[in-house]
Amino acid sequence: MRIPIDELLARHPFVEEILRRLTGAGHEAVIVGGAVRDGILAAMAGEPFAPKDVDIATSAPPEEIRRIFRDHHVLSVGEAFGVMIVVAPDGRQYEVATFRTERGYTDGRRPDEVAWASLEEDLRRRDFTVNGLAARPDGEVIDLVGGVADLKAGLIRTIGDPRSRFAEDYLRMLRAVRFACQLGFEIEDRTREAIRENAPRITGISWERIRDELVRILETPRSARGFRLLDELGLLQRILPEISALKGVPQPEDYHPEGDVFTHTLLALEVADALRFSYIVKLGVLFHDVGKPRALARSGGEHMGGHEAIGLRITEKAMRRLRFSNREIERVLFLVREHMRVARLPRMGRGKQVLLVTTGEREEHPLEDLPRRFPSYADLLRLLICDAEASGHRASAWLPVLAETVRVLLHLRRVQGLKFARSLINGHDLLAMGIPRGPVLGEILDRVHERILAGEIATRDEALRYAASLWRERSGTEAA
């Protein structure tokens, strides 16, 4: 079996140079990891292959890699682990790592000892069989761990004993879920059971690393399935107890025939997956109803009013624990805070509508480009669609809001046009022309502004000439 090597090299021509130099110097050099996995999947499906990243593994030690590429910029990002980065002439970076074995994982993340090794030893130390594949420079696949069979079967399976693999780095439990979502695979039974057994240990991993894997899960088209897996495997209650707490929280059947708050949240996440929304919107979906359990308890089980305000505090605490940036937190908090209010847009006064729509406005973009001109509001509309489609409301909740949004944008277009029109000519200009204050001045100014808004007048001189002609016409009529 071969990966589509010509397609890979067409996209990454410098990889051929890396492989040629290493093998020319007498070293073994292979492509490893995701590029090989995805190349096999593309070949099996008969689909185009365009890998984003390509990693190389070699028998050359770090100092030899540096010598071979001495005419290029080489970064020592992990030289102690044999990992070097070679920078291509176009600025793209390629990881070139020495074959290695690893022993002892005292901290559950990093090996205590690293030794240079053979290709076989290097591949057998990796996490999952589908990631333990390599390809020679001609594209021939090297499979020493059963990765091809698992790709064909659609399975995520650890290389060797799953308990040992997870003990080396407990983040691999989240990676198993992420690859299952990314590839649409199932997690193999022994691997699944080992995750359940070790789930309590996930909190020994830094929150930054946990956050990164959660974001990667959210960025897949199957993130709802990912969160169901996290729940089934006992990971969700450890890393996001706020979301786990939504299970069993009842909702009014008239509005939410789908079930409890947890069920509703994951159904809304499925909508976000289907529409390929960003991870920020998906975070908004996850947290939008997180305040409902406390709101329900506070009201003595009668209602969930004010859950968005309660949810704000819970969301911020959870996102800060996961070390999200202030900007990310701000964007998600806006969605949680306003997700109920946006549904009332058609019933708001125009001023309040404009304030909501223009939150975070970026005036450098045209009004017609809603997602870029009003990114915060666009994300809020996306959340509304997910929320409504996962409930009994469906389109009846979001269609009126979209229709009203169009009317608000038309209003903003007119306001923007008036602002431009007034910059060309105003009442002071007409007074300077000798037109007296009063209804006539107002009528002339309105007619000039109408022509500007219609696109028939584009300069100040044109506006002044037209105003003068209207005044002469009006003066002549009055004189007669």
C-alpha positions, 0 to 999 in steps of 0.5 A: 500500500502507498499513500498518494505521495505525488499529491503530498509533495505537490503541496509540500515540495520541501518535504522531498528535499528533506527526505533526499538530504537525509537519505543522501547522508546515509540516514533512514527517513520516513514520513510519520503520523497524521499525514500517513494516516490521512493519506491512507484514508484518502487513498481508500476513499478515492478522495483528493489528498492535501495534508496541512502538516507533514512530519518526518522521523529519521535515524539522524541525531539532532546534531546531524540534522542541524549539520545537514540543514546548516543552510536553513534555519533550524529551531531546537524546540525539543532537542533533548527529545530529538525534535527539530524544526527545519524551516523551508524557504517559503517559511513553512516549518517541518518537524524532523525528529530522531527515532527514539524510545521513552521510559518512565513517566513520573509526571504522567506526561513527559518521559524520564528517559529518552534514547535514540532507537530504531524505526520500529521502536519509535513507531511502537512508542506512539499512542494509537495504531492509526497514528503509528504508521510511516511512509517511505520517500516513495510513499510505501506504507510501513505498518508495524502496529496494525494501523491499516487494519484499524483504519479499515475497521474504523477503530481507535486502539492504543498501541500495546496495553492501553493502561500503559499508554495512558499512564505515559500521558493521561491526555491521551484519553482526551485524544482518543475521543478527539480522533474518534470525532475527527475520523468518525471512528469507534473507540476499541473496547479495551481502550474504552475500558482503560479510559473509564478506569483512568478517568479520575486521573485526567485532572492531573493534566494541566488545564491548558492541555485539557482546554486545547483538546476540548477545542480540537474536539469542538472543531470537529464535525462530530463534537456532540458525539464527542461530548457524549463520549466524554460523558460515557467514559467518565471524563466530562464530570471531571473536566466540565462538571458544569455541563455534566450537572445538566443531566436530569434537569427537567424542562417544560415539555411544551417548549422542550419535548426533546428532554432534559437540559443536557439532551437539549444542549447536545442536540443544539451542538449537533445543529452547530456541527451540521452547520460547521459553526466555530468553536466559539459558537459551540462553546456558547451552545455548551454554556447557554443553559448552564445556569438552569439547574441553579435557577430551577432550584432557586425558584423552588422548582417552578421556573428557570427565569434569570438562568442566563445571569446565573449562567454568566458566572458559571461560564466565566468560572469554568472558562477561567479554570480552563485558561481560555483567553480574556477575548475568548471568555468575553465572546462566549459571555456575550452569547450566554448573556444575550441568548434569551434577549435576541429572541425578543428582537422583533419586540424591542424598540429600534434603539435597543435593536441597534445597540444589540446588533452593533455590539462589537461592530467593525466599521471597516467592513461593509454593512452587507457583510453581516458576519464580519461587520457584526461578528458578535451578533452573527454568532448570537444568531447562530446560537439562536438557530442551534437553540431553537432547532433543538427545541419545540420552537424550531424555525418559528423562533429564529425566522422572525428574528432574521426578518427583523435583523434585515429591517435593522440593517436597512435602518442602519443603511439609511442612517449610514447614508444620512450621515454621508448625506449630511457630511456633503450638505447641511442646513448651515450651507443652505443658510449661507446660500440665503435660504431663510430658516423655516419649512422651505429650508427643511424641504429643500434639504430633504430633497437634496438628501433624498437624491444623495441617498438614491446615488444621484448626487455624489459630491458636495458641489453637485449637492450645492448646485442642486440645492441652489436650483431648488431655491431658485425654482421655489423663489420664482414660484413664490414671486409669481 
